[in-house]
Amino acid sequence: MAAKPKFSLKLLIDEEKNRVVLAETCKDFADVLCSLLTLPMGTIVRLLEKRHQNPQSSSIVGCFHNLYKSVSDMDIDNFKTPGCKNLLMHPRSMKESHCRKLKLNVDDTEATKFFVCPNFVSVESCCKVYSNVSTSRCSCGNSMAREFQVEDGEKDKVDGVFLSCRTSYIVTDDMRVAVNSMGLVLNVLNDLGYSGFDKLQEMVIDVGFEEVLTLLGCLFTSDAPLTDTFLRKHCMAMKSKMLTPLVQEARVAGEVNEVVTLKVYVRKSDKAILYAECREEFVDFLFTFLVIPLEFAWELSVDHLNMGCVGNLRRSVKELSFEQRREAMLPYYYSCRIQLLDVVIQETPEYECLVSRRSYNSSRLSKTIKKSVLGDGERVAKLTPVVTSDSASIGLVKGETNFIVSDDLVVTAMNSSSTISLLSKLQMNISDIEEQMISIGKAQAISLLRASLITTSALSNGLSNFLSKMKLKEAAPSTFKIPKSEKIL
């Protein structure tokens, strides 16, 4: 296996305080920092778990560890297709092709593949479709096992992946990135109270894959990620944070606001939400949290959470990047039954293939093929994504299924979990539990996303403010009545 590339990073450090004041880096490494923001949240969880194999790693990103593990532990029979589970375990990024141009790409997700039926040309009954998994079936009955390469339709217009300026960059300890200049360095030092360089030392280090992953973890938990990564060499657990409660947004006249309803079990004494019972629509929504890129997870959280130094990096990249991204977009195969966040789903992509009467003349798919390249007997065939009987409707998990979601976002199918066991684990007075119905619209969805990023009690922190304001009262005896011979442990 080829060695992963390393970058030379010049650190300016205060040895007395054991902290990094700033770093000077090349454009290639600055591009790597930008790429961290494009990683889907599920990919970040997977990478951090692989890098930080200790109990603290599970709390680096709020409840996302539990959400990811729920997908991993859930029986594949609960997903619409085996491919749906794989797409959540290894989520795809809209910036996949960009990241593969980096000198160091930390995302080890396998490149998206494209398959067609081997009889695509010779059998007229074959649909003109492609699939991203080789197990899909064509209308003729064969597996779509012939792999095609896809030409990257985006030509390099600038010399760079995310940043276009051919220069070095300055990165502060709190992850603010800017184009290098003498004035900038002087301003940073002055703001930190340094009148000169007498207390500062230069240090040149090599930074590779392992260091970047440590830095990624520190982005969420530290106010000084460079210091924690390169001097202290550790990533701390996330500290518990207080959230400013969101309130129900007033609807604009004529606005269509999608809503999903679920049943929650609330501890009356402190309004903590213990569990939620829901259907597949809400689970689809929760699982797409794993697909949303870090930059948009932060931006969709309304007041842009104080989540470590993620915000500083995102604001810097927004100012420096030559791309003007305005909206959160997910690949077309992540369509949910109901969309509660301001996320745009990619339009279904079509590709063209050059074929003759008896064979493929090209092993590549393209967005468009110029008619001027056609030879005698050749034609251009258009291909669209395959639609099979089990993927005809939108969604990731199977319908007509009840699920249980815990406060810390552990999701289990009702057919594989025991309600009695769940209640037994609560170790509390049954009369202190109340059942409520809650409608999840845009405001609740945003609040839940915010809470899941920085707390380990996402349902309570994200939804308690939206519970019924009516006076809490004793649950009806018939609701939680237990035979005298039984005892909740």
C-alpha positions in Angstrom: 0.0 0.0 0.0 1.4 3.4 -1.0 2.3 5.7 1.9 -0.1 8.5 2.4 1.3 12.0 1.6 2.4 14.4 4.3 2.5 18.2 4.5 5.1 20.4 6.0 3.5 22.8 8.5 5.3 25.7 10.2 4.0 26.4 13.7 4.6 29.5 15.7 4.4 28.4 19.3 4.5 29.9 22.8 6.6 27.3 24.7 5.9 28.8 28.1 2.1 28.5 27.6 2.4 25.3 25.5 0.2 26.6 22.8 0.2 27.1 19.0 -0.2 30.8 18.2 -0.6 30.2 14.4 0.4 28.0 11.6 1.7 28.7 8.1 0.7 26.2 5.4 0.6 25.5 1.7 -2.5 25.7 -0.4 -2.8 21.9 -0.7 -3.1 21.5 3.1 -5.6 24.4 3.2 -7.7 22.5 0.6 -7.6 19.5 2.9 -9.0 21.6 5.8 -11.8 22.8 3.5 -12.6 19.2 2.5 -13.4 18.4 6.2 -16.5 20.5 5.9 -17.8 18.5 3.0 -17.6 15.2 4.8 -21.1 13.7 5.6 -21.7 13.4 9.4 -21.8 9.6 9.2 -18.4 9.5 7.5 -17.0 11.7 10.3 -18.4 9.4 13.0 -16.9 6.4 11.2 -13.5 8.0 10.8 -13.3 9.2 14.4 -14.3 5.9 15.8 -11.6 4.3 13.8 -9.0 6.9 15.0 -10.1 7.3 18.6 -10.8 3.8 19.9 -11.8 4.8 23.4 -15.1 5.4 25.3 -14.7 9.1 25.0 -14.9 9.1 21.3 -18.6 8.3 21.3 -19.4 11.7 22.7 -17.3 13.8 20.3 -20.3 14.5 18.1 -23.3 14.5 20.3 -25.7 11.7 19.5 -24.3 10.8 16.1 -22.4 7.8 17.4 -25.7 6.2 18.6 -27.5 7.1 15.3 -24.7 5.5 13.2 -24.5 2.4 15.5 -28.3 2.1 15.2 -27.9 1.7 11.4 -25.1 -0.7 11.9 -27.0 -2.9 14.4 -30.4 -2.8 12.6 -31.3 -6.0 10.8 -30.9 -5.5 7.0 -34.5 -6.7 6.6 -35.7 -3.4 8.1 -34.2 -1.5 5.2 -35.9 -1.2 1.8 -32.8 -2.7 0.1 -29.3 -3.8 1.3 -28.0 -0.8 -0.7 -29.9 1.6 1.6 -28.1 0.4 4.7 -24.8 0.6 2.9 -25.5 4.2 1.7 -26.0 5.2 5.3 -23.0 3.3 6.7 -20.9 4.8 3.9 -22.7 8.1 3.0 -21.9 9.7 -0.3 -20.9 13.4 -0.7 -21.8 15.7 -3.5 -18.2 16.8 -3.4 -16.8 13.3 -3.8 -15.1 14.0 -7.2 -13.6 17.2 -5.7 -12.1 15.4 -2.7 -10.5 12.7 -5.0 -8.4 15.5 -6.5 -6.8 16.3 -3.1 -3.3 15.3 -2.3 -4.6 13.8 0.9 -8.3 12.7 1.0 -9.3 11.5 4.4 -12.6 10.1 3.2 -11.9 6.4 2.5 -15.4 5.8 1.2 -15.3 3.7 -2.0 -15.9 5.7 -5.2 -19.5 5.6 -6.5 -19.8 2.9 -9.2 -22.1 2.6 -12.2 -23.5 -0.6 -13.6 -25.6 -1.6 -16.6 -27.1 -4.9 -17.8 -24.7 -7.0 -19.9 -27.5 -7.4 -22.5 -28.1 -3.6 -22.7 -27.4 -3.6 -26.5 -28.4 -7.0 -27.7 -31.8 -7.5 -25.9 -34.4 -5.0 -26.8 -36.5 -5.6 -23.7 -33.7 -4.3 -21.5 -34.4 -1.0 -19.9 -32.0 1.8 -20.6 -31.0 2.2 -17.0 -28.0 2.2 -14.8 -27.5 1.3 -11.1 -25.0 2.2 -8.5 -25.0 -1.3 -7.1 -24.2 -4.5 -9.1 -27.0 -6.5 -7.3 -29.8 -4.6 -9.0 -31.9 -6.6 -11.5 -32.6 -5.5 -15.1 -36.1 -6.0 -16.6 -34.7 -9.0 -18.5 -33.8 -10.7 -15.2 -30.0 -10.4 -15.3 -27.9 -8.7 -12.6 -26.7 -5.3 -13.7 -23.1 -6.4 -13.4 -21.3 -4.6 -16.2 -19.3 -1.7 -14.7 -19.0 1.6 -16.5 -16.6 4.5 -15.8 -18.2 8.0 -15.7 -16.4 11.0 -17.1 -16.1 13.9 -14.6 -18.2 16.6 -16.3 -16.5 19.3 -14.2 -13.4 20.7 -15.9 -10.7 22.4 -13.9 -11.3 26.1 -14.4 -8.9 27.1 -11.6 -5.7 25.8 -10.1 -7.1 24.4 -6.9 -9.8 22.1 -5.5 -11.6 24.4 -3.0 -9.3 27.4 -2.9 -8.0 29.2 -6.0 -5.3 31.5 -4.6 -1.8 30.1 -5.4 -0.2 31.2 -2.1 0.4 30.1 1.4 -2.2 30.4 4.2 -2.3 31.3 7.8 -4.3 29.2 10.2 -4.9 30.5 13.8 -5.3 28.2 16.8 -9.1 28.6 16.6 -9.2 27.5 13.0 -9.5 30.8 11.2 -8.0 30.5 7.7 -6.8 33.4 5.7 -4.4 34.2 2.8 -0.9 34.7 4.2 0.4 38.3 4.5 2.8 40.1 6.8 0.0 42.4 8.0 -2.2 39.5 9.0 0.5 37.9 11.1 1.2 41.2 12.9 -2.5 41.7 13.6 -2.9 38.1 15.0 0.1 38.6 17.3 -1.0 42.0 18.4 -4.5 40.7 19.2 -3.0 38.0 21.3 -0.9 40.5 23.2 2.5 39.7 21.8 4.7 42.7 21.2 7.5 40.8 19.6 8.9 37.3 18.8 11.0 36.9 22.0 8.6 34.5 23.6 7.8 32.6 20.4 9.5 29.7 18.7 9.2 28.2 15.2 8.5 24.5 14.8 8.3 22.6 11.5 6.3 19.4 11.6 5.0 16.8 9.1 1.3 16.4 9.0 -0.4 13.3 7.5 -3.6 11.3 7.7 -3.5 10.5 11.4 -2.9 14.1 12.4 -5.7 15.4 10.2 -8.1 12.9 11.8 -7.1 14.1 15.3 -7.6 17.7 14.1 -11.1 16.7 12.8 -12.1 15.4 16.2 -10.7 18.5 17.9 -12.8 20.8 15.6 -15.9 19.7 17.6 -14.6 19.8 21.1 -11.7 22.3 21.4 -11.3 26.1 21.4 -7.7 25.5 20.3 -7.6 22.5 17.9 -4.0 23.2 16.6 -2.6 23.1 20.2 -4.6 20.0 21.2 -3.6 18.2 18.0 0.1 19.0 17.6 1.3 19.8 21.2 -1.1 17.9 23.5 -1.8 15.2 20.9 -5.3 14.3 22.1 -8.9 15.1 21.4 -11.1 15.7 24.5 -14.7 14.6 25.0 -17.4 17.1 24.2 -18.6 19.3 27.0 -22.3 19.4 27.8 -23.8 22.6 26.3 -26.9 24.6 27.0 -29.2 25.3 24.0 -31.3 28.3 23.5 -34.8 26.9 23.1 -36.4 27.3 19.7 -40.1 28.2 19.5 -42.7 27.2 17.0 -42.4 29.4 13.9 -45.5 31.2 12.6 -46.6 29.9 9.3 -46.6 32.2 6.3 -49.9 32.4 4.5 -50.0 29.8 1.7 -46.8 28.1 2.9 -46.9 24.3 2.9 -45.3 22.9 6.0 -44.7 19.2 6.1 -45.3 17.5 9.4 -44.7 14.1 10.9 -46.4 13.0 14.1 -44.9 10.7 16.8 -45.8 9.6 20.3 -43.4 10.5 23.1 -43.1 9.3 26.7 -42.3 12.2 29.0 -41.1 12.2 32.6 -43.5 14.7 34.2 -41.2 15.8 36.9 -38.6 17.4 34.6 -40.2 17.1 31.0 -37.4 14.8 29.9 -38.4 12.7 26.9 -37.6 9.1 27.6 -38.6 7.5 24.4 -40.5 8.1 21.2 -42.6 5.7 19.2 -42.7 6.5 15.5 -43.1 5.2 12.0 -40.7 5.0 9.1 -41.1 8.7 8.1 -39.4 9.9 11.2 -36.6 7.3 11.1 -35.9 8.2 7.5 -35.6 11.8 8.6 -33.2 10.9 11.5 -31.0 8.7 9.4 -30.5 11.5 6.8 -28.6 13.3 9.6 -25.8 11.0 8.8 -25.8 12.1 5.2 -25.7 15.9 5.7 -22.2 17.4 5.2 -20.7 19.0 8.3 -20.8 22.5 6.8 -24.6 22.3 6.2 -25.3 20.6 9.5 -23.7 23.6 11.1 -25.6 26.1 8.9 -28.9 24.4 9.2 -28.8 24.8 13.0 -30.3 28.3 12.7 -28.1 30.3 15.1 -25.0 28.5 13.9 -24.0 26.5 17.0 -21.0 27.2 19.1 -19.6 23.8 18.1 -15.9 23.9 18.9 -14.2 25.7 16.0 -16.4 24.4 13.2 -18.0 27.8 12.7 -14.6 29.6 12.4 -13.4 27.2 9.7 -16.7 27.4 7.8 -16.8 31.2 7.8 -13.2 31.3 6.6 -13.8 28.9 3.8 -17.0 30.7 2.7 -14.9 33.9 2.2 -12.0 32.2 0.5 -13.7 29.6 -1.7 -14.3 30.3 -5.4 -17.5 28.3 -5.2 -20.6 30.1 -4.1 -22.7 27.3 -2.6 -26.1 28.5 -1.5 -28.0 25.4 -0.5 -27.6 22.1 1.2 -27.8 19.4 -1.4 -27.9 15.6 -1.1 -27.5 12.9 -3.8 -30.7 11.8 -5.4 -30.8 8.4 -3.7 -31.3 10.0 -0.3 -34.8 11.2 -0.9 -37.0 10.9 2.2 -40.7 10.3 2.4 -41.1 13.7 4.0 -38.5 16.6 3.9 -38.5 18.6 7.1 -35.2 20.6 6.7 -34.1 23.1 4.0 -32.2 20.4 2.1 -32.4 20.1 -1.7 -32.3 16.6 -3.3 -30.2 16.4 -6.4 -32.2 16.0 -9.7 -32.0 12.5 -11.0 -28.9 12.5 -13.2 -29.0 11.1 -16.7 -26.0 9.8 -18.6 -25.3 9.0 -22.3 -23.4 6.1 -23.7 -22.0 5.6 -27.2 -23.1 2.2 -28.7 -23.2 0.4 -32.0 -25.7 -2.2 -33.0 -23.9 -5.1 -31.3 -21.5 -3.6 -28.8 -20.5 -0.8 -26.6 -18.1 1.5 -28.4 -17.2 3.1 -25.1 -16.8 1.9 -21.6 -17.5 5.4 -20.2 -20.7 7.2 -19.4 -20.9 11.0 -20.0 -23.3 13.8 -19.3 -23.4 14.6 -23.0 -21.9 13.1 -26.1 -21.4 15.3 -29.1 -23.2 14.1 -32.2 -20.1 14.9 -34.3 -18.2 11.9 -32.8 -20.8 9.4 -34.1 -19.6 6.9 -36.6 -21.6 4.6 -39.0 -24.1 2.6 -37.2 -23.5 4.3 -33.9 -26.0 6.0 -31.7 -26.3 7.7 -28.3 -28.3 5.9 -25.7 -29.6 7.8 -22.6 -29.6 6.0 -19.3 -31.5 6.9 -16.1 -31.2 5.3 -12.6 -32.9 1.9 -12.2 -36.3 1.8 -10.5 -37.1 -1.6 -9.1 -40.2 -2.9 -7.3 -38.5 -2.4 -3.9 -37.3 1.1 -4.6 -40.2 2.6 -6.5 -41.2 4.7 -3.6 -39.0 7.1 -1.7 -37.4 6.2 1.6 -34.6 4.3 3.3 -36.4 1.9 5.8 -39.3 -0.3 5.0 -42.8 1.0 5.5 -45.5 -0.2 7.9 -42.9 -0.5 10.7 -43.0 0.9 14.2 -39.7 2.1 15.7 -38.5 3.1 19.2 -36.1 6.1 19.5 -34.4 6.8 22.8 -33.5 10.2 24.2 -29.9 9.8 22.9 -31.1 8.6 19.5 -30.7 4.9 19.7 -33.2 3.6 17.0 -34.6 0.1 17.1 -37.4 -1.5 15.2 -40.3 -2.5 17.4 -40.2 -6.0 16.0 -36.7 -6.5 17.5 -37.0 -4.7 20.8 -38.9 -5.5 24.0 -41.1 -2.7 25.3 -41.1 -4.4 28.7 -37.2 -4.3 28.8 -37.2 -0.7 27.8 -39.6 0.3 30.6 -37.7 -1.8 33.1 -34.5 0.0 32.4 -36.0 3.4 33.4 -36.0 2.5 37.1 -38.7 5.1 37.9 -42.2 5.5 39.1 -44.7 4.6 36.4 -47.0 7.4 37.5 -44.3 9.9 36.6 -44.5 9.0 32.9 -46.9 10.7 30.6 -47.8 9.9 27.0 -48.0 12.9 24.5 -48.4 13.3 20.8 -46.0 15.8 19.1 -46.0 17.1 15.6 -42.6 17.5 14.0 -42.4 20.4 11.5 -39.5 22.5 10.4 -38.9 24.3 13.7 -38.8 21.0 15.6 -36.6 19.3 13.0 -34.0 22.1 13.2 -34.1 22.0 17.0 -33.6 18.3 17.0 -30.6 18.6 14.6 -29.0 21.2 16.8 -29.5 19.1 19.9 -28.1 16.0 18.3 -24.9 17.7 17.3 -23.9 18.9 20.8 -25.8 17.0 23.4 -26.4 13.4 24.4 -30.1 14.0 25.1 -31.4 15.0 21.7 -35.1 14.4 22.2 -35.3 16.2 25.5 -33.1 19.1 24.5 -34.5 19.4 21.0 -38.2 18.8 21.5 -39.2 19.4 25.2 -39.9 23.1 24.4 -42.5 22.0 21.9 -44.5 19.7 24.2 -48.0 20.5 25.2 -48.2 23.5 27.6 -51.2 22.1 29.3 -50.8 21.3 33.0 -49.2 17.9 33.5 -51.5 15.5 35.3 -51.4 12.0 36.6 -51.6 9.4 33.8 -54.9 7.5 33.7 -54.6 4.3 35.8 -55.5 2.2 32.7 -52.6 3.6 30.7 -49.8 2.2 32.9 -51.6 -0.4 35.0 -49.5 -3.3 36.1 -50.8 -6.5 37.7 -50.0 -6.6 41.4 -48.0 -9.8 41.0 -45.5 -8.0 38.6 -42.8 -5.5 39.6 -40.8 -3.1 37.5 -37.2 -3.6 38.4 
